[in-house]
């Protein structure tokens, strides 16, 4: 398992007073942000952001069946939760600052989403649907509750993901990049050297995302060599 596509949970609207389970509310607010900031007067900005993201994370195409849907979902999360919007705050922060009509529940959920954390994680333990993770780039430990199937996870996995508090537990965002087991040690060595050089978290993640695409393009062979360096 190398990437997990986003779930299709239907349309949503920011500030719609969503009466759902906490995890569903988190994911639906992200979907609603993506919908709002990719349409109408924001469409051109979304196109610019998409070009920037795929330039940095590696280009994928419609015929990249294993990658395309997941990378598109990852782009949308990055766009609304991390990327400065027109030189200012990311969309999720703009909503919190500008939208006075938000309900208390929506504001609370969006604040949790705004505080989400994307990083490179190593999986140490699985206990039913509870996963013990280490943030390789920051050193923190997280216990994540995964309401979806955990069959694709295994101890020692190295993967990019987003962790988000839903107010009751820590959950994952919708997309993952699972790096190949054969490249694990090489990737960790590269990350350690990059951190010593002062490379930013975002640039490390983008580098590894590009390596992951290249590994796919080479037919899933030579992972260690591909991840060793550009």
N, C-alpha and C positions, 0 to 999 in steps of 0.2 A: 504494500500500500504506500503510495508516494504522495498523493494529494487526495483530499476529501472535498467533494463539491459541496456547495452551499445547499441547504434545504430550501424547497419551495413552500413557503408558509403563507402565501397570498399577499395581496396588497395591504399597505398600512399607511397611516398618515401621522406625521409628527404632531404630538399634542392631541391625539384623538381620544384620550381618556381610556386607554386600552385596559380592559378587565381580563387579564390573562395571568397564567402562572408567571412568577418572577423571571424565569429563564426565557420564556416566550416573549415577555414584555421587552427584555433587553434586545433580543434579536429583531423584533419587529420595529423597535425604535431606530435601529441601525438601518434596516431596510427603508424605513420612511425617510430618513435623512438622505439616503442615496437617491431615492426617487425624487425628492424635492430639489436636491442640488445637482441633478443631472438633466433637468428639463427646463423648458421655457427660457427665461433670461440667463439661466445658469448653464445652459447647454454648451456654450463655447468654452467656458471655464472648465467644465467637466472634460471636454475633448482635449484641452491643453494638459490637464492633470493626467489623463490617460496616456498621452504621448510621453509625458515625463516619467510616469511610473514604469512603463514597459521599456523605456530607454535604460532605466536604472536597474530594473529587476529582470530584464531579459524579455525579448519579444516572443510572443506565442501567436499562433495562427489558428484559424478555424479547424484545420485538419490535425491540430495537436489535440486529439480527442481526450487523452488522459489529463491534459493540463489546462485546456482553454477555460472551461467553466470555473474551475477552482481559482485560477489566476484572475479572472474577471471579478469574482467575488472578493478576492483579496485586495484588488485595486480599489473597489468601492469602499471597503472598510478603511483602507489607508486614506483615501480621498476625504471622507467625511469625518474621520477621527484624528488624523495626524497632519495632513497637508494644510499649510496656511491658505486661506481662501482669499484670493485677490490681495495678497500681501498682508492679510490680517490673521485673525485667529481661525482655526479649523471650523468647519460648519457646525459641529456639535457644540462648540463654545459660543459661536455666534447666536445659535438658537437660544441658549441659556441666557445670554446677555440681552437679546433683542425681543424675544417673544414673551410679552407680559401676560398673555392669556393662558400660558401653560398651567395645567392643574398641578397640585402638589405631587401627585403620583408620577406624572410625566416628568416633572422637573427633577424629582429624586432619581428616576431611572436614567434620565439623560446625564445627570451628574455622575452616576456610576459608570456609564458608558464612556464619558469624557476622561475618566480616570483609568481606563483600561490600559493594559500593558502588553505590548507585542515584543517577543524576544525569541531567543533560541533556548530550547529546553531539553534536558535529559531526563528520561523517565526512569525512576528508581524502583517504584513498587506499584502494583495494581492490586487493589482489594475490592472485588466486585466492581462497582462503578466509581470508586474513589482512586485517584491517581496521585502519587507523590512525585512532584517534579522539582528539579533544580534549574534555576535560571543560570545558564552557562555564562551569560554576559554580565550579570549583576550579582550573582551569588545567592539570591534569595531562594527560599523554598516555598512551594505552594502545594496545597492539597486541593485538587480540582475534582468536582463532581461532574461526571459525564453522563448525561441522561440518554445519549445515543449509544449505539453498540460499541463496546471497547475491544472487540475481537481483533481489530487492526493494530492495536497497541501491543508492544512488548517491552520488557525490561531492557534498558540500555538504548532505547530509541532516542535518536537525536532529531529534533524537528522544530520548525518555526510554528508558532501559534500565538494567539492573543488570549490573555486571561482577563476576565471581567468579573467583578463582584455583582451578584444580582440582589444584594441586600441580605441574603441568607447564607449563601455559599459562593465559592469561586467556580466559575464555569468557563468553558472555552468559547471563543468566537466560532465562526462557521467554517473557517478554512485552515488547512494545515499544509506544510511542506515537510514530508518525511525524507530525510537524507539517507542515502543508502548505507547499510551496515558496513560494507566494505570500505567506505570512505570515512567512517566515524573517527578513527584515531588521527588520520591526516587532517580532517576538518577541525578537530579540537586543537591540534597543534597550530594550525593556521590562525584560528580564533585567538589563541593565547598570545601569539606574536602580534596579531593586529591590535589587541587591547594594549599591549605594551607600547606599541607605536602611537597610541592615542586615537585609533580609528573609531569613529562613532558607531553606536549600536545600529543605527539605520544603515550605514554603509556596509557593515559586516553582514547584515541580513540580506541586503541587495546582492552582495557578492555571492553568498551561498545560494541565493535564488537563481542567479545566472549559471552557477555551476550545476545546479540541479537540472536546468533545462538542457545544458550541454550533455549531461549524462544521458538524458532521454534521447537526444539526437544521435548519440553514438551507440544506441541500441542496448543501453543498460550494461555496458562493459567498461572496464578500465576506470572504475569509480575513484579509486585512490589517486590515480594519476591526474584525473580531471579536477579533483578537488584540491590538489596540491598547490596549484598556482596558475595564474593567467599567462 
